[in-house]
Every structure is written in structure tokens, then in C-alpha cells.
Amino acid sequence: MANIREIGSIWRRLTIQLLAVAALLSFLLYLAVRTFAGQAAEDTQDKILAASATSIVDELRSERGEVALDIPYSSLSMLGAISDDRVFYRVVVDDATLTGYNDLPIPSTQLDPGQPWFSTEAYRGEDVRAAAVKRVVSVDGQPLEVVVVVAQTRLGLQAIFARVSTTAAAVGLGFFAIAVALSLFAGASALRPVSRLAQAVRHRGPQDLRPIQAEAPSELVPLLSALNSFMDRVSASRARSEDFIAEAAHRIRTPLATVRTQAEIALRRVERPENKKTLREVIRAVDESSRSAGQLLDHAMVVYRVDHLEQSKVDLVEMVREVKKRVDPTAELKDIKLIINAPDDPCPIDGDPILLQNALRNVIDNSVKYSPSDTVICVDVTNGDGNVTVTVLDEGRGFENSDLDALKHRFSRGPNVSDVVGSGLGLTIADEVVQAHGGTLELATNSKGTGACVSLVFPRY
């Protein structure tokens, strides 16, 4: 993690961008609703004003050489139906006011007969909306132009506009609130495949380099392909390293065995003490090298098989007895007695027979190696609480004040065994095998006396 430089959260960036778009859309929605609703209210007022002016124009007539007019009640009452605004009107015949408010402005432009003309004027300290309609009336054969102007204050329209603005703002805020929730959901949903991919990699063991098989969106396919390709290269590189170690161990064993044999023959022939001492040191170094090469080979095999675990039903009681037969010749050289305490019934687990045998052999062989002559090593197999436990108790040097967890690391040995040939891989191999089978390796001091207590705990089949 030290080489990873975090530059921010994709989810946060995506969410902020979505919220910015939502805020912009909400503002545009507010403006659109406010504009369209305001225009609709103004158009409604214009149409009513035009209808009022037209109804008055329709009542114009010629009577006794003059233009006569009876203003219909409905022409002005329709304006009061939509609001409580004040209404003004004026009828002008050839620039002379026939009726209405003399100071109400009339259009200064030429009007087309029958076509309403609209304007917004300042009148008596208020803004009014006015509609003007022109008609030509024939009086004694003379055409007279009559202009009817109807005006209404805009307080009601402004109140409607304010309500519409409030409603538009509420709609915009509601839209933004929904957009926030959807943005959060969309951001999390869009990144969910990335989280699933991260979990798939995170839950793998350190030795698991199999290709990742997962459903992924098209944008993640190149990353997934690159990751699988990288793991293939790492796996191939590790396999070559393991093959090299195994080959090296095999090729070292035979020459070392030859060197040891020749050194033992020379030891029996020489008589000078210094020569004997030198040869004994050579034999000890050869033994240490041979054992290290063997355990390196075992460890390489364990690492490989852990990734390709071949599980089957294994009876640990029977396997412990087989391992005892293999270790018995070495134990008999030191007059060490191996005792197995196991139930008559099988104790099955689901595991890889080769790995399990390797782990048991390393643990029991360690006990034989570090135990003095004429001692007893007990191998107990117990079955209970859903687990099968193999416990090896010896009367050797034990672990003293060693860090028990550190002893499971590669090439780690206790301070009290430096004079004994060893590679520090026995407990490492056992621990990796037990972990691969879902169990635990427990180290403790022998409660029955001096020595070590090593327990391999496996889940029952």
C-alpha cells in the first residue's frame, strides 16, 4: 500500500458530477415552469381583455347622427371573475372620449380594425395591462374611427406568478431531492462490480493465482484480462522457481551422500585428532545440507500442491501409523520409543494424503531429532468437537522462551537447538499444510514434563 497514491474516490466524483447535473436540470426546470406558467397566465389575461374590448366594440352603433354605446355588464364583469384587480376602460371617437377614463392612454400606433393590440402601461401609479380594439362606424354616411381600450391592474397576475414561482421552486427542489437519492444509488450500483472484483481478489489466499472467473461490465474486462495475464505470468514464474528448487535439491542430494560416505570412510582411516575433528565437521555440514535440500524439496512440493489441493477422505489414525513405520528406524537408532494412542474407530478428514503425510512426518521427525536417547514420544489422535487432533508430545528440549508464532516462519529455529542439524522448515511445512486444510497448528510446552507439544487440528470430514 505504500506505493499506492490515492487521488480520490470514484464514487464521490461520480456522485458529485451526477448531483451537479441534477442541480442544473432542477434549475432549468424551475425556470421553464416559471416562464411557461407566467406566460400562460399573461396570455389568459390578454385574451380576457381582448374579449372584453371586443364585446364593447360590438355594441357600437349609429344613432341620430352620433355614435351610441351601451356598455354591456358582462364585458367588465368577466375581468373581475379572475381577480380583484381594478378595471379601466375608455372609448374614443375621432380623438374625443365618448365614455370612460379620459386619461387612460390609447395606442399611438395605427390599429387594424378588429385586431386587438396589447401593451403594458404605467397608469395612476400602477402597472396595467391594456387591450385596444379599433372599429369603423358609419354615421350619416361618414366613417368614424372608434377605439376601445380596456385595462386591468396586474396585482392578480403577479400573485399568480408568485404562486407559480413557489410551486416551480418546490417542484425543482423535489426533483433535486429525488435526483440526489438516484445519484447515490447510481454511483453505488455502477461501482458494485468493482467492489465484487476487489472482494474476489481479497478473499484469495496468498498462494492462489488462479484466473479470476467473474462477470464484469465491458469497461472492466481489459483490467480483468490484464490482471489474469499478470497472475498467469507470476504463476509460471513461481512454478519455474519451484522446479528449480526441486531439481537443485535432487541434484544436491546424490553428491552430498557420496561426500558423506567418503568422509565416513576417511574418518575410520585417519588417526590424528585434528583430522578426525575436521572430518566430523564435514560430515555434520553434509548432513545439514542434505536435510536442508530435502526439506526445501518438501516445501516446494507443499507450496505447489496447496494451490492444487487434491482432497479425498483420509483416516488420520491409519496415516499416523504409516508415518510411524517410516520414522521407526531413525527413532530406534536413538533408542526412542514411539507410542500411538488412538481410538479404534477411524478419524476421517477431507484432505490431500501426500500433504498430510508430509506434515505428520516433519512434526514426528522433529520430535525424534530434538529428543535425547532412551525417551518416549507419544502421538495422540483424538476426535471431538467437530475436529480431529493429532498431538505429538516428546521429552526433548522444548521451545524454551521462543516466540511460538515465529517458529512457524521459514528458516526460523529456537535458540536452544543451534547444535542440532536442521533447516527451520519442518514446522513451516506443517503449518502451511494444516492451514490449507482449514485447521490450525498449535505449539506449546509438554504439560507432562520437559519437551514440546505440537498439535495439528483438522476439521472432521
N, C-alpha and C positions, 0 to 999 in steps of 0.2 A: 504493500500500500504506500510505501514511502515514495515510490516513483510515479504515483498517480496524482496528477494535479486536477483537482475538482474545479470546474468552471461554471458550476450552477446546475440547477435541476431542470431537466427537460420538461417534467410535469409542470413545474412552476412557470417556465417560459411559455409552454403551450397554453396553459390556463390563462395567463396574463394576456396573451395575444387574442384568445377567444373572448375574454372579457372586454378588451379594447374594441373588438369588432362589435360585440353586443352593445356596448355603450354608444358607439357611433350609430348603430342601427336604431337604438332606442331614441336617441336624439332626433334622428331623421324621421322616425315615426311620429314623435311629438310635433315636429314642425309640419309634417304632412297633414296630420289630423287637425292641427290648429289652423293651418292655412285653408284646407278644403272646407272645414266646418265654418270658418269665418266667412269664406267666400259664398258658401251656400246660404248662410243667414243674410248676408248682404243682398244676394240675388233675390231672396224671398221678399225682403223689404222693397227692393226696386220693382218687383212685379206687382206688389200690392199698391205701391204708389202709382205705377203706370195704370193699373186698373181703376184706381180712384180718379185719376185725372181724366181718363178716357170716359168714365161714366158721367163726369161733369160735362165734358165736351159733347157727349151725345144728347145732352139736354138743351143745348143752344138752339135758339130759333129766332126767326124774324117776326116782329110783332109791331104794327103801327109805325113802320119806318125805323125801328130800333131793334137792337139785339136784346132779346129777353132770355132770362135764365132762371130756372127754379132748381137750386142745388138739391139733389136727392140725399136723403138722410144716409142711405147705405154707402154712399161714396166716401163719407168721412168716418162712419162707424166701423167700416172694415179695417181702418188703420188702428183704431182703438182696440180691436179684437186681439191683436198680437202683443200689445204692450200698453203701458200707461204713459207713453210719450205725448208731448204736446204736438198738435197738428195745426199747420198754417196753410192757407190757400190764397190764391189771387187770380182773378180773371181780368185780362187786359184786352181791350178792343181798340185797335189803332193807337196804341201807346197810352190809352186812357183806361184807368182802373174801373171796371164795371162793378166789382164787388171783391171783398176780401181785404187783405192787409196791403196797404199802399206801399209799404217799404220792403215787401218781400221781393228779393231780386228775381229778375227774369233773365232768360238766356240772352246773351248779346250776339249769339250766332244765329244764322238763318236756319230755321227749322223746316223739316219736311212734314207736310200735313199728315197727321195720323201716326207719325213715328215718335215715340217718346224719347226725350233727351234727359239725361241724369247728370246731377252734379252734387258736390258736397260743398256747402257754403257755411260761413260764419254768420249767424243771424241772432240778434238780441243776446249776444254773449254765449251762445250755444252753437255747437255744430249740428247742422241739419242736413238731411238728405232730401233732395228735391227732384221731382219729376215734372217735366213740362211737355205739354201736347198742344200742337197747333191745328186750327181748323179754319177754313174759309167759309164765312156765312154770307149769303146774298141778301142784301137789304135794299129793296126798291131797285133791284137790278144792279146794285153796286156791290162788288165783293169786298168784304171786310175780314181782315185777319184777326182771329181771336186766339189768344194764348192762355192756356190754363196751367197754373203752377200749383202743385200740391207738395208740401214739405212736412217733414216729421223729424223731431229730435232723435238723436242716436243713443240715448241712455239705455233703452231696452236692448238695442243691438250690442252695445258694449257689455251689458250684463250677460247677454247670451254668449258673447265672445269670451268673457271671463270664465263662465261655466265650462265652455268647451275647452278652454286652455287648461283648466284644472283637471277636467276629465282626460284630456290628452296627456297631461303630465302623469296622472295616475296610471293610465294605460302604458306609458313609456317606462315608468318605474316597475310596473308589474312584469312587463316584457323583459326588463333587465334582470329582475329577480329570478325569473324562470331561466333566463339565459345563463345566469351565474351557476345555478344548480346543474343545468345541462352541460356547461363548460367543465365544471368539476368532474362530472360523470364521464364526459367525453375524454378528458385528459387521462383519468384513471383507466378507462376502458382501452384507450389507444396504447397505453404503456403496459397493459396487463400481459401481453405476450413477452415483453422484455423481462418482466418480473418472473414469469414462469420459466423462461430460459435461464435466468440467473439462479433460481432455486434448483433447477435440474443440474446445473453445474456445481452449486454449493453443496448439495446433498451427496455428491460423489466422494468416494474415498480418495486418498492421495495417490493410490496406485491405479485407479480406474481411468483408463484412457480410451474407452470405447467411444465410437462416434455417437454424437447426440442425435437421438431419434425424437423429433418433436415437431408439432405443427407450428408454423411460423408465417407471418404475413410476408408478402413479397419483398418488402423493404429490409427484412431481417435475414432473408435467405443468403445474400452474399456474406454477411457476418457469420452465420451459422456454418456455411461451407468453408470459410476461411478458418474458423475455429476447429472444425473436424479435420481439415487438412493439417493444421498445426499439430493436433493431438496424434494424427497418424505418423507425422514425422518424429514427434517425441517418442511415441511407442516403438517405432522402428529403431530409433537411436538407442533406446533403453534395451531393446532386445539384442542389438549388436553388442552392447556393453555386457549384458548378462552372458551372451555366448562367449565373449572374450574371457570373462572371468572363469566360466566353466571350463573352457578349453585350456586356459592357463593353469587352473587347479589340477586338471587331469595330467597335463604335461609336466607339472612340477612334482607330482606325487611319485612317479616312477624314478626319476633321477634321485630324489631325496631318499627313497627307500634303498636305492643302490649305495648312496653315500653312507647311510646309517649302517648297512651291512658291512661295508668295508671298514668303517670306523670301529665297529664292534670287534671285527677280526684283528684289526691293528691293536686295539686295547688289550686283547688277550696276549699279544706277542711282545708288546713293549714292557720294560721293567722299570724304567726311570719314572719317579713320581711326577715330575713336571710334565712328562709326555702323557702319562695317564690322565692327569688333570685336564690337559688340553683336549684330549680325545673325548673325555666325558662332557666337556663344554660343547664340543662339536656335535656329539650325539644329542645333547639336550636342545641345541639350536635346531638340529634337523627335526627332532620330534615336534618342536613348537611350530616350525614352518609347515611340516606335514599336516599337523592338526589345523592350523590356520587355513591352509589350502582346502582341506576337506570341508571346513565349516563355511568358507567362502562359497564353495560349490553348493553346499546345502542351502545357504541363504539365497543365492541366485535362483535356485530351483524353487524355493518358497515364494520369493517375490513374483516369479513368473506364474506359478500355479494359483496364487491368491487372486490374480486378475482373471484366471480361467478356472474357477473353482468347480471341480467335478464332484458333486455331492451324491452320496449314497448312504444307505443305512449301515452304520458301523457299531459293533458291540465293543465298548471300551474295555470290558473285562477280558475278552479274548485278545484284544490288541495289546493290553498291558502284559499279558502272559507271553505273547510273541516277542515283545521288546525285551522282556526279562531273559528269554533264551539267548538273545543276541548279546546281551551285556554280561551274562553269567561268566563267560571265560575271562573277561577283564576283571570282574569282581573276585573271582577265585584266585587270581594272581596275588591279590592283597588280602586273601582270607576274609573277604567281606561277604556277609550273608544277605541275600535279597529275599524279603518276605512279602508276599502279596496277601492283602486282606480284602476280599471282595465277596459280594453276595453270590449265591448260586444262580440267581436269575440274571439274564442278560441286562445290560445297561446301554440301550441303544441311543445313538445321537445321529444327526444328519450331517455328514461331513466328508471331507476328502481323505481317504485312507492313507495315501502317501504322506500328506502333510501332517496328519495326526500322528502317524508312526514316527516321523522325523522329530516332532515336538517332544513326544514322550521319551524318545531315545536320547535327545540332548539333555533333558532335565535329569533323567536317571543316570546318564553317563557323567554329568557334572557332579552328582552326589557321590558316585564311585571315585571320581578323580580327586575330590577335595576331602574325602573321608579317610581317617587313618586305618591301618590294618586291624583285623580282628574286631570289626564293628558290624552293626546291623543297620540295614536300610529297609524301611517299611514303605510299601506302596499301597495306599488305601484307596479303594474305589467305593464311593458312596452315591446313593441315589435318593434324592429327596428335594422337595420344594421346587419341582419342575426342572432341576438341574442335575447333571451327573458330574461329580467332582473326583479328580484324581489327585491325591495328596502324596507327595514324596517327602519323607522325614529321614534325615541322616544324623550322624553323630560327628560331623566334621567341624570345620572352623566357623560355620555360620556366616552371618553378614556383618557382625560387629556393629559399628556405628555408621555403616554405609547408607547413602541415600538410596532407598529401595527402588524408587522410580528411575533413578539414574542408571541403575544396574541393568535396566531393560534396553538401554541405548546401545547402539553398535560399538564394539570395542571397549566397552566400559567394564572394569573389573574392580573388585573390592581391594582395599589396601592390605588385607591380610593374606592374599594369595599370590603375591608377586613372585614367589619362589616356585610356583607350580606352572607348568606349561599350559597355556590357554590363549584363546583368541578374543574372548569377550563377546562371542556371537551366540552362545548357547541359549541364554535367556532371551536374547533379541529374537531368535528364530521361534522359540516357544510363544513369546508374546504376540508376534505377528500372526502365527497360526491360530492362536486362541481368538484373537480379535476378528480374524477373517471368518470365524465360525460363530460370531456373536457372543463370545464368552469373555472371561477376564482371567488374567494371570495374577495371582496373589502371592506375595513374598512376605515371610515372617520368620521369627526365630522359633526353633523347635521348643514347644512348651514343656516337653518331657525331659529336657536337658539341653546340653550343648548341641549345636548343629543348626541346619537350616530346614525350613518348612516351605515347600513350593507347592501351590495348589493351582491346578488347571480346571476352571469351572466352565462347563459347556451346557447350553440349553438342551433339555431332553428331547428326543425325537418325537 
